Amino acid sequence: MEPGPSTSKPFKDFTSPRKKRKVSHISENEKNMIVNVFKYVQETWPVDTYKSKMDMKKKTADILGIGKTTVYRVLNQYKECSTVKAPAPLKKRPNLIETIDDFDKSCIRKKVHDIFLKGEMPTINKILQAVNEDDMLPNFSRTSMWRMLKHLKFKYVTKKRNSALIERPDIVLWRLKYLKMIRKYREEGRPIYYLDETWVNAGHTVSKAWEDTTVKTAKQAFLEGLSTGAKNPTSKGNRLIVVHIGNEKGFLPGCQWVFENKATGDYHETMNADGFENWFKNVLEKLEPNSVIVMDNASYHSRRQERVPVTSWKKQAIQDWLSSKELIFEVKETKSELLEKVKNVKERYQSYVTDEMAKQSGIEVLRLPPYHCELNPIELVWADVKGHVARNNTTFKMADVKRLLEEGLNNINQLKWKNCVEHIKKEEQKLNRLDDSIDKTVDSFIINVTDSCTSSSSENDWETDTDERDIPV
């Protein structure tokens, strides 16, 4: 017997209409459900009354609460392939913080400290104004700036009802230690080298150029014998990664490492510890003993010599690690007690592979505090090199970009390097005064506000953390 419509009640009353839902992504199971519902509708459809297949598709969409276009697209795919395909994985869209490089992050952090150096208290509005007025930095909304400050390890705290935006104590201590050590090494007359890496896209060009605003169309330009302006790249293109090291005498000869990367994400994802350590080994052979290498804390610079137990380790593995270090423990001790023993000694076993490689060659590694790339003169060198590429890149072809990169590197002579090093020495002097300025500014702010308060303040106004969303306008 041929399937037909139900005779007990009209087909149009078979189901109640459903509210359509937004569909941004349909899974393979959901696609199969659409196909099965359509087949059922097709089998029970009153063909004599409604002959159009579009009516069947509309009924399928009404039953599932989705759009007709979605049903049509899925059924077409099923018709062509006799099956449905799983959707392509969604491409992760980078957030604003991920698109900003370390140099710009360092500049934003410096804007905050400039406010402190003026003897003022930094607020979101002051920082936002200072950053957005700088043409070389991206524009931020208030919320994005709040996220950026949190990413840069700033913390909004309250001291006796008086608010202040300050850096985390561990960052401050790291900076103070770095400034003390670099000053000591200079006084000892030790050679100091600065190491870093950067990137250049095939489409790297200047962000601003002169434009003739009287030329409105390509036809007008052709008739008047004019151009339509500078050619723009169609995309960023492939990327060149360059790693180098140098000091006030110039780049260290024979240490340039340039390679092409086809990924368009963050170049840090392309670098890896194995490749960097092989290059670093070659660098160490060219340095004189007793030298100092300044570098940042990128993950590929910072591979640990050995793994230290963490919470995710099994209890037996932690016991084995403690035994290998000849550390005493009792078998009955809990995992938390064992981890406490690890915590007390882990500093001894957290050395980096690169640091140990340098020590074996009589060389010391000095690590920059996080987001303090303004203390690395090679960042200024990179700006000069990339500026040369941007000003002269007209073809946006990788071969030409490689040539321009080589030209830019060769243009960096001893005098340019020396000027960059002298500049960061001045920055170090500023930072040496910074923490004292912050303390004085915060203290004066607390004293002034406290003096104007009534005696009703409680003695229980302990220092507490404040949610950054409470930052005053």
QUIQUIZI-V221793 format. One line per field, one symbol per residue. ss: DSSP state (H for helix, E for strand, C for the rest). A space follows every 50 residues. Layout:
ss->???
//
This chain:
ss->CCCCCCCCCCHHHCCCCCCCCCCCCCCHHHHHHHHHHHHHHHHCCCCCCC CCHHHHHHHHHHHHCCCHHHHHHHHHHHHHHCCCCCCCCCCCCCCHHHHC CHHHHHHHHHHHHHHHHCCCCCCHHHHHHHHHCCCCCCCCCHHHHHHHHH HCCEEEEEECCEEEEEECHHHHHHHHHHHHHHHHHHHCCCCEEEEEEEEE ECCCCCCCCCCCCCCCCHHHHHHCCCCCCCCCCCCCCCEEEEEEEEECCE ECCCCCEEEEECCCCCHHHCCCHHHHHHHHHHHHHHCCCCCEEEECCCHH HCCECCCCCCCCCCHHHHHHHHHHCCCCCCCCCCHHHHHHHHHHHHHHHC CEHHHHHHHHCCCEEEECCCCCHHHCCHHHHHHHHHHHHHHHCCCCCHHH HHHHHHHHHHHCCHHHHHHHHHHHHHHHHHHHHHHHHHHHHHHHHHHHHH HCCCCCCCCCCCCEECCHHHCCC
//
